[in-house]
Amino acid sequence: MVSMVPRTPAEESLARSYSDGRYQFDVSDLLVEHHLNRQVTLTYLLTVRSSGRPAEDWEFTMLWDDKSFVDLFTSSAPDPERLKMLVHIVRAHIEEWWYTKGGNQKSAKMGRRLS
């Protein structure tokens, strides 16, 4: 999924690995697909790590339909505070998926285990 198109600042920020304190979410790739209706699909390739557990590779896909943030995905100079908020919200969705995928059918459909 590696793209030859330069990433926007939002894509760069969203593609960074991070930890929630319990798990490390290592982002190996992020594909951002823009739709005509101004929705955006984010597809992550993640390796999720935690001490004492084997690493797991996942593909996680999320439809972003909040149009109030859609300009951030394409802006070459997004407002830093709004960008920080977007990153926080997307990461919260990733974490919600991770913690609920075993018991929530909707969450389970957002991810596909690769290893």
N, C-alpha and C positions, 0 to 999 in steps of 0.2 A: 504494500500500500504506500510505499514511499513516493511522494509527489515531487515533481521538478519545479512546481510553481512556488515562489517564495511565500512563506507564511505571513499572515497579518499579525500584528501584536497580540490580538486576542487568541489566535491559533497557537502562537508561541507560548503564551501563558497557560492555556488549557492543556498543552502537550507536555508540561513539566511533571515529573514524578513528584510524589509527596507522601507524607505519612499522616495518619490520623491519630498517632500515638500508640495504637495497637497493631495496625497493619501498615506495611509499606506498599504503596501503589506505584509500581514502576511502569511508566508509559513508554512503550517501545515505538508506537506510532499512533497518530490521530488523523483520521480522514474526516474532513468537513465537507458535506454535500449540501449545496444551496438549492432550494426548490423554488419554483415560480410563485408559489403562494407565500413566499417570504419565511417559510419554515426552514430549519436547518437540521440535518441529521449528523450527529457526532458518532463516529465509530472508533472506539479505542481498542488498541491491542495492549493488554496489561499483563504484568506479572505481579501477583499479589504474594507478599511474603510476611511471615510472622515467625518470631523465634519459637523453636520447637516444632514447627510444622514444615512440611515440604512446600516449596514454591508452586503456585498454580498459574498457568497461562490461560487468559480469557480474552474473548472478544466481547466487548460491551457496546451496545448500540442504543442511542437515546435520541428521540425526536425532540428538538427544541422548538416549541411553538409559541413562546412568549415574544411577541413582536416588539415589546418595549426595549428589548436588548438586541434586536436583530442588527441594528446599525453597528454595534461593536464588532461583529464578526468580519466586517469588511473595511472598517475604518483604519487608515494608516496612522492615526493619532487619536486613539480613543481616550475619553476622560478616565484618568487613572482610578478614581474612586468607583466609577461604574464598572470598570474592567475588574477591579478587585472583587466587587459584589458578584459579577457574573462567574468568575472563577470559583468563588465560595459556593454559590448555588449549584454549579455543575458538580463540584466535588461532593457536595452534600447528597446529590442524586446518586453518584457513584457509590458512596458509602451506604446509602439506604438500600440500593440494589444488593450490595455485597452482604449486608447483614440480614436481609429479608429473602434472598433468593431461594433459600431452602423451604420456606413456608408460605410464600406468596407467589401465586401463579403468574401474575402480571410482572413482578420483578424477575422471576425465573426466565421469562421469555426475552428479557433484555440482554441476557448473557449467554455465551456459548463457550463451554470449557474446551480449551485446545490441548491441554496436557494435564 
